[in-house]
Amino acid sequence: MLQAGSPSEVQAHSYPKENLMKNETNPRLYKSAIALGLACLILCTPATSLGWGAGGHMIVAQIAFKRLNPKAKANAKELLAIAINPANISARSKDFVNASHWPDDLRQFPEFDSFKPLHFIDQPFSIDGTPLPPLPTPNIVTALEENVNILKTSTDKNAQAQALRFIIHFVGDIHQPLHCATRVSSANPEGDRGGNLVSIKIPDQNGKTKKSNLHSYWDGGIGTFPRTGPNFRPPPLSQIPAAAAKATAGNPDTDPDLKLDDPLNFTAWAAESLTLAKGVAYKGIKNGAKPTAAYNAKAVKVARKRVAWGGYRLAALLNSIWPN
C-alpha cells in the first residue's frame, strides 16, 4: 500500500470518522463495492514509496515466526488460512511471512484508501524554526492499538484474521525511521512526507546512477534487502532466511533497550524511529546529492537492526496475546 509521502496520502489524512476496523456488523470489514473492485484490478500503480518494501517486511515476519510459542503459531496459522477479502490477494499470502506484505498488496484497490494513513505517523520536527503541523490521527500507533484490541477481544474470526495481517505489517512499518518522522522547514511547512520529498542519486542494479528519494532508499534497506519484483511482486521466500540471518547477526535479542517485557509500547517504538530519522536517516543528506559511503554503512546497520527488533517485538507481542 502507498506509504508516507505520496500526494494521495496527504489527502488521506481526512480519514472518515467511522472506523472500518471496528465494524463488527461486517465480518470482512470492507465496503460492498469490493466485488466490483476485484473485477477491475489496477495494473499500473503510481511510483510511490512503500513501507520497508516486501523484502523488509518478510524479514521481520521470518524473525518473528521462528520465535512464536506453539499456541501463538497455531492461532496465527488458523487465522491466516481464512480467505478474507479480497480473496485473490489473500490467497497469495496464507503463510506468516508472506502475510506481512498483504496490506501493501491492497494498494491496487481504491476501496482501501482509508487504510493508507495507518502505515505511518508523521511526527514533525523543524530544522529552521518553522511552526510544526499537528500530528495526524489516525496513525500507525492508533492502528496497532485498535488491531491488537480486535485480536484480543473480537469473536469474529474474519476480523481477527484481518487484524493479524495488519499487526504483522504495522510492527514492521513502525520500525522504519522514516515512517515516524517528517522534516519541517520553510520550504516544506507541512513536512517532507517522511523523506519522500528528498531527492537523492543512487546506483541502480547495473551500476548506473538513478534518481530516487530518501524514503524509498530506506524502504529497500539501503539497497541490501531482497528486491521487490515487477508489479511489486514480493521476492521469493527462499531469499528471506539469509537476509533475516544478516539482520539478527550483531543485533541480539538480549539488548535491554528492546524491552521485550513491554510489547505494547508502540509510542516508544515510534519515538525510537523518530530519533533515528533525525540522527541517521536525514543526517548529512543533501537534496539531489548522492549519499556518502559513510552514510550508507551506518544506514545499513540501522536498517538491519530495526527489522531485527521489529521481528523480536512482533513475536513478543503475539506471544503476549496467545501465551502458552
Secondary structure, DSSP 8 states (H G I E B T S, - for coil): ---TT-HHHHHTTS--SS-GGG-TTSTT-S-TTHHHHHHS----------SSHHHHHHHHHHHHHTT--HHHHHHHHHHHTS--SSHHHHTT--SHHHHTTHHHHGGG-GGGGGGGGGG----EEESSS-------SS-HHHHHHHHHHHHHH---HHHHHHHHHHHHHHHHHHTSGGGS-EEE-SS-TT--TTTTT-EEEEE-TTS-EEEEEHHHHHHTTTTTS----GGG----GGGHHHHHHHHHTT--TT-GGG-TT-TT-HHHHHHHHHHHIIIIISTT--TTB---HHHHHHHHHHHHHHHHHHHHHHHHHHHHHS--
